[in-house]
Amino acid sequence: MNRTQRFERLIRNNRLILILFYKEECTACETMEVILKIVRQRLSDRLPIARLNVAQYADIAKKYQAKQLPLCLLFKDGELIFRQSDVVPSKTILALYEESSV
């Protein structure tokens, strides 16, 4: 099983999952790391979060057109329900979780 297949399985096997595409030395990406730390503190393990470095996962980044970074994707039952480039406020992520977790 290759990386892309493992990634797709990860998306399918989680009811909700947040994916962050980022790159090193990206100020907005560093800001998202702080925001995701807040989200993890608030939600514990209820929302899995996967971080993908676009340099290391160029094939997956290309498939999801991760050009403007950071890029947040939220999947529910394997379907993309939210996509936003740039910084996403923690309150937005938390609200999406609340709306999507029911």
C-alpha positions in Angstrom: 0.0 0.0 0.0 1.5 3.4 -1.0 1.3 6.7 0.9 -1.6 8.0 -1.1 -3.6 4.8 -0.4 -2.7 5.0 3.3 -3.8 8.6 3.3 -7.1 7.8 1.7 -7.7 5.0 4.2 -7.0 7.4 7.0 -9.7 9.7 5.7 -12.2 6.9 5.2 -11.5 5.3 8.7 -12.2 8.4 10.7 -15.7 9.9 11.1 -14.1 13.4 11.2 -10.5 14.3 10.5 -8.8 17.6 10.0 -5.8 17.7 7.6 -3.3 20.5 7.6 -1.0 20.9 4.6 2.0 23.1 5.6 5.6 23.8 4.7 8.7 24.7 6.8 9.5 28.4 7.3 5.9 29.5 6.6 4.7 32.1 9.1 1.0 31.4 8.6 1.7 27.6 8.9 3.4 28.3 12.3 0.3 30.3 13.3 -1.9 27.3 12.4 0.3 25.0 14.6 -0.5 27.3 17.6 -4.2 27.2 16.6 -4.3 23.4 16.3 -2.7 23.1 19.7 -5.6 25.1 21.1 -8.1 22.9 19.2 -6.4 19.8 20.6 -6.6 21.1 24.1 -10.3 21.8 23.7 -11.3 18.6 21.9 -8.7 16.2 23.3 -8.8 13.2 21.0 -12.3 13.7 19.6 -11.0 15.3 16.3 -8.0 13.6 14.8 -5.6 16.0 13.1 -3.0 15.0 10.5 -0.2 17.3 9.4 1.3 16.8 6.0 4.5 18.6 4.9 4.0 19.4 1.2 7.7 18.8 0.5 7.5 15.3 1.9 4.0 14.5 0.6 4.1 16.3 -2.8 1.9 13.6 -4.5 -0.9 14.0 -2.0 -0.5 17.8 -1.9 -0.8 17.9 -5.7 -4.0 15.7 -5.6 -5.6 18.2 -3.2 -4.2 21.2 -4.9 -2.4 22.4 -1.8 -0.8 25.5 -3.4 -1.6 28.3 -1.0 -0.5 27.3 2.5 -1.5 26.5 5.1 -4.4 24.5 3.8 -7.0 23.0 6.1 -9.3 20.2 4.9 -12.0 18.7 7.1 -13.4 15.3 6.0 -16.6 13.7 7.4 -17.2 10.1 6.6 -14.6 10.3 3.8 -16.1 13.4 2.2 -14.5 16.8 2.0 -16.8 19.2 3.9 -14.5 22.2 4.5 -11.5 23.6 2.7 -9.7 26.9 3.5 -6.3 28.2 2.7 -4.5 30.6 5.1 -5.0 30.8 8.8 -8.3 29.3 10.1 -9.3 30.7 13.6 -9.7 28.1 16.3 -13.4 29.2 16.8 -14.1 28.3 13.2 -12.6 24.8 13.6 -14.4 24.3 16.9 -17.7 25.4 15.3 -17.2 23.1 12.3 -16.5 20.2 14.7 -19.7 20.9 16.7 -21.8 21.1 13.5 -20.3 18.0 12.0 -20.0 15.7 15.0 -23.8 15.2 15.4 
